[in-house]
Amino acid sequence: MVETKPKRTRLTELDALRGIGALCVLVFHYSTRFHELFPQASHVPFSFPGGNYRVLLFFTISGFAIFFTLDRIGTVADFIVNRFARLYPAYLVAMLVTLSIEYLAQATQLLVGPFAILANLTMLQGFAFIPEVDGAYWTLTVEIAFYFCMVSIWKWIGLRHLEPTLVAWLILRWVMQLWPDIVPERVVMLLVLRYTPFFIIGMLAYRIWAGQRSWQQQAPYAALALLSIATMETWDVAIVGLVLMATFAALIRNHLRFLAIRPLVWMGGISYSFYLIHQHVGFVVMLEIARAGYSPWIGFAAAFLVALTLGTLINRLVERPAGEIILRWWKKRRRAPGPLAEIAPSG
C-alpha cells in the first residue's frame, strides 16, 4: 500500500546533509588534496580521505531533489531555464573570482590556459575533456549529464514508468563493466553510468517520501542499486552505498530531524556557492600563509573563513537574486502571447 504524501513540502534535513557534505569536502581538500598538490608546503598534520565519499552523498541528494524541479515544469525549456538560473550565475562569478585570485597570487600550478578558460565559460568543458578552472567543477559535468538523463526520461518515457527505466539504466551500467569498449567514454559520461546507483538511491527515496510508491514496491530496485555498487565498486564504496540507503530511509521516516540545526541548515543553503569557490581560492590562501611562515593551522582556518565569506557573498548577491530574476523573466515571457497566438484561429 502506498503511503500518504507527507505534510511537509521542504526537508530542512536535506539542507543539513548538504551542509555536512560541504564541510567534508572542504576538510578533504584542505587536509589531503592540498598536500598532494603542494607537498613542499607546510600542511595540517592529518588527512581526511573520507571526504572523497561526499560526492556520492551529493549525487544521492541530487537524485532526491531533482523531482522538486520536475514537479514544477511544463516543458523542456522550463527545465533548462530553471537549471541555468540555479547553476550558471554563481558558477560564472565564482570562476571569475577564482581566476582573479590565482592570477594576483601568481599561482601558476593552478592556472589553466586561455582556451580552457573560454571552454569553462560554457560549463561543458568536462564533456570535451578540457581542464577545469577549479578541479572541484568536475562534479558539475556529472550533474549536467544527470539533468539530461532525467529530463529525457520525463519527456519521452514518463515518471510513471521510472522504476523499470532505472533497471535498464543499471543493466547498461553492468554492460559497461563487462564490455567496456562497447560504450564510448562520452556516452558513459552522458548517462552518468559511473554514479547511476547513487542517484537512484535518492530517486527511490523521494518516491516513497512523496507517497508515490511504497517501501515494498521500491525494495527490489533498491537491492539492484546496491548490488550494482557491490559488484562494480570496492568494498568501502559498497559500505558507503549501504550507509546512504540507510540515511535516506531515516530521512523519509523523519528520523534525521536532529540534524536540522541552524548552522548546518545555513551551510546547506550556501553549499553550492561555497563548493564552487572553496578549493583553489583556499589553496592560494594556505600557500600565502605558509610562505609568510605562519602555522598551517592558521592557513587552514584563514582559507576556511575566506571560502565561507566568499561563498556567502556569492550566494546572497549572485546565486539567489540572479536566479530569481531569470525565473521571473522566464515566467513573464511564458505568459506573454506571441504574434502567432494572437492570430491563430480558434477551435
N, C-alpha and C positions, 0 to 999 in steps of 0.2 A: 504493500500500500504506500502511495506517495504521500509524504509528509506535507502539511500545510506550509505555505510560504511564511517565513518569519516576519515579525512586525518591523524589525529594524531594516532600514534601507542603506545604512552605511556601517561598516565594521571598523571601528577605531583600532581593533586588534590587528587588522591588516596593515594599517599605518604604522603600528608599533613594530610589526615584523619587518616592514621596510626600514624603519629606523635601526633595528638590530642589524639588518643586513648591511646598511650603510656604515655603521660603526665597525663591523667586522672587516669590510673591505678596506677601510682606512687603516686599521691596525695591521692588516696583512701587507698592504703596500708600503707602509712606513717602517715596518719592522723587518719584513722579509724581502720584498721586491727591491726596496732601496739598496739593501746590502748586495743583492745580486747584480744590480746595475753599477753601483759605485763601491766596490769592495775596498777601495783605498780610503774612503771617507769614514770617519768615526760614526758609529751607529748604536742604537739602543741594544743592550745585551740580551735580547730574546728574539724568538722567531714565532710567527703565528701562521703556519702553513694552512691551518684550517680555514683561513679566510678565502681560500680558493673555492670552498663549497658555497660561499654566499651567493655566487651567480646562480647556482641551482635553486636557491631559495627565491631569488628574484624572478627566475623563469617560472617557477611554480605560482608565485603571486600573479604574474602576468597572465598565466592560464586561467586563474580565477577571475581576475579583474577585467579581462577583455570583454566579458559579457555586459559589463556596465556600459560599455560603448556600443556594442552590437544591439542592445535592447533599446537604444535611443536613436538609431539611424534609420533612414528610409531608403537611401541609395548608396551605391559605392562611393560616389562623390562626397556624400556626408561623412563617410568613414575616413576618406583620405584627408579632408579638411580638418576633421576632428583630431586625427593623429598628428597632422602637420602643426596645428595650433598647440598641441600638447608638447611636442618634442622639439620643433625646429628653432623657435626664437631663443630659448635658453641655450640650446646647443650652439647656435651661431655666436652668441655673446660669450659663452664660456670658452669656445675655441679661440676667439679673437683675444680674449684676456690672457689665455694660456700662452698663445704665441707672443704677445707683447711682453709678458714677464720673462719668457725664455730668451727673447732677443735682448732685452735690457740686461739680463744676467749673463748673457753670452754662454748659455747652457748648450753648447754645440752637440753634446751627446744626445740631447732630447729633441733637437730640431729636425724637421723634415724639409725636403726641397720645395721650390715654388709649385711644381706640377702637382705634388702630393697635397699641398695646401689647397690648390684650386679644386682638386678632386674631393677633398674633405668638405668643401662648401656644399656638396650635393648630399652628404650623409650616406652615399652609396659606395664609398671608396672600398669597403670591405669586399664587395662583390667583384671588384676589379683587381683584388689582391694588391692594393696600394696602401702604403703605411698610413696609420692614423696619426693625426697631430698629437693626440694623447692616447697611450696604449689602452686606457680604460674604454675607449669608444668601440672596441671590438664587439661588445655586447649589443650595441645598437644595431649592428648588422643582423644579429640573431633576432632581435626584437622586430625589426622591419620585415624580415623573412616570415616570422610568425604571424604578423599582421596580414601579410599577403596570403598566407595559408588560410587564416580564419575568415577573411572577407570572401575568399573564393568558396569556402565551404558554405558560408552564409548565403552567398549569391546563387551558387549553382547546385548545391545539394540540399541545403536547408538544415537548420539546427535540430529539427525533429529526428533527423537521421544521423545525428552527431556521433553517437557511440559506435555504430558499425563503421563509420568513416575512421574513427580512431583506431579500430582494429586493423583496417587496411594500412593506416599510417605506420603502425607498429610492425606489421608484416614487411612493409617496404624497408623499414629500418633493419630487420633481420636479413633481408636480401642484400642490403648494402654491406653487412658484416660478412656474409658468406661469399658473395661475389663482388668485391669492392670495385672491380673495373667496369661493372655493368652500369653503375650510377655515376655520372660525371660529377666532379667536385662542386661545380656551381649548382647543380641540382640538389646535391646533398645540403648545401648551404641554404638554398631557397626553400627547401622543405624541412629545414631545421632537424634533420634526421639524427644528429648527434645529441640533441636535447629533447626530442619529442616526448619521452615518458614523463619528464618533469613538468612540461606544460600540461600534459594530460592529467596528471595528479590534481593540478589546480582546477582544470575544467570539470573533472568528475566531482570534485568537492563543491564547486559552485552550483552544479545542477541539483545536488542534494540540498544545499543551503536555500536555493530558490524554490524548493518544493516541486521541481520538475521531474525528479527521479528519486527513488528510494535507495536506502543503503543496500538492500538485497539486489536491486537491479544494477547497481554500479560495481558491486563486489567482483564479478568476473573481469570487468575491464580494468579495475584497479590491480587485480592479480596479474593480468597480462602486462601492464605497465611495469610492475615490479619485476616480473620475470624478464622483461626486455633489459632492464638495468642489470639484473643479476647475471645474465648470460653474456652481456656485452661490455660490462664495466668491471673495474677492480672491486675487491671486497669492501673497501672503505666507501666507495661511491654507492654500492648496494645498501650499506648501512644508512647512508645519508638519505637514500630513497625511502627507506622504511621510516626514518625519523620525520621526513617531510610528510609522508602519508599520515602518520600519527598526529603530527602537528595540525594538519588541516582537518583531520577528523575532530580533534579537540576544538579547533576554531569554530566549526559549524555546529558543534554541540554547546557553544558558549562557555567552554572551559578555559579560555585564554583571556578572560576579561582582566585578570590580574596584571597582564602586560600593558594594558591601556593606561599607562601613567603619562602624565603630561610631557615630560622630556622626550620619551620615546615616540609618542604620537607626533610631537612637534618635529622631531628629527625625521620621521617618516614623511611629513608634509613637505620638507625641503630636500628630500633624499635624491631626487633626480638632478637638481641643480648642483647639489653638494657632490654627487658622484661625478658629474661632468668636470668639475673644477679641482677636485682634491688632489689628483695624483701628481702630475708634472709640476703644478704650482707648489705642492707640498715638497716635492723633491728639491726644487730650486731653493726654497726656504731652508731646508735642512742642510743643503750644501753650503749656503752662505753662512749659516750659524756655525757649521763645522770649520769653515775657513777662518772665521773670526776667533776660533779657539774655545768656543763655549761647549758645555756638556751636550752630548747627543740627546739627553732628555729634554733640555731646553729647546733644541731644534725640533724634536718630536712635538712638544707642546705648542711651539710657535707655529709649526706647519698646520697643526690641527685647528688652532684659532684662526689662522688666515683662511683655511679652507671653509671653516664654519661661517666666517664673516662673509666671504665672497659668495658662498652657496646661498646664504640667507638673502643677500642683496640681489642676486640674480633671480632667486625665486620671487621676491617681493616686487622688484622693479621691472622684471622682464617676463619670467615664465607665466605668472598669473595674469598680469594686465594684458600682455600681448596675446595670450591665448583667448582671453575674454573678448578682446577687440576683434580678433579674427573670427571667432564663432558668432559674435553679434552681426558682423558684416555678412557672414555667410547666410545666417537666418534671414536677414533683411533681403538679401539677393534672392533667396529661395522664394520669399513671399511676393517679390515684385513680379507682376505679369509681364511676360515678354511680348514682343510685337506679334509673333505668330499666335500666341494665346488670345490676343485681343481680336484677331480677325478670323480665328478658327470657327467653322460652322458648328452649331450645337446639334446634339442628337447623333 
